[in-house]
Amino acid sequence: MIKRKKKRTRLGLGALERDILAEVSLGDILMAHLLSARSTKRFYAELHKRHAARQHARRCVNRLLSKGLLALDTEGSLSLTTSGHAKLDDVVIRMGNAVRRPIHNWDHKWRLVAFDIPEELKEKRDALRFVLKRAGFVKMQQSIWIHPLDCSELSNLLERDRQLASRVVYMVVEKMSDEKSFLCHFRLG
């Protein structure tokens, strides 16, 4: 009598099955259970939205790892590197500068900056815009910015760069038209 080997059924999961199970989280399964049987379309839309959010988070983490702002240790946990701490501090400072606070000691004069910087000096133009935004200036028109307080950071930039200083006009104005909108914006009255 010849012994036949029993055909073994495979109980393990393939790569595709593992990927599907990894992507379907407990929250997705619970969501499917809570939704009625007639709303499978909503379930799959929600599943797709959650999957897209996980993929986006994964890409962001990988980007931060490649830039050296995050580090992955042997246990698989993430931590900020020293350059990551410095970048985070910089972002927090910029966000703090962007928050508008009421101005208490206003001398009722407006500071206007007007500039005409050609495309060849684009880097300097962008640096000037960055300084203006950081100082809290608001764009009135394409190359005219306004603020109620004196800006020492701008004067330092203009002192350091004579090529830029010849293309920038800094004015102190006592009255101007459409002053009300800027008074509201800077919380002055």
Secondary structure, DSSP 4 states (H G I P E B T S, - for coil): -PPPPPPPPP-S--HHHHHHHHHS-HHHHHHHHHS-GGGHHHHHHHHHHHHHHHHHHHHHHHHHHHTTSEEE-TTS-EEE-HHHHHHHHHHHHHHHHHS----SS--S-EEEEEE---GGGHHHHHHHHHHHHHHT-EEEETTEEEESS--HHHHHHHHH-HHHHTTEEEEEES--TTHHHHHHHTT--
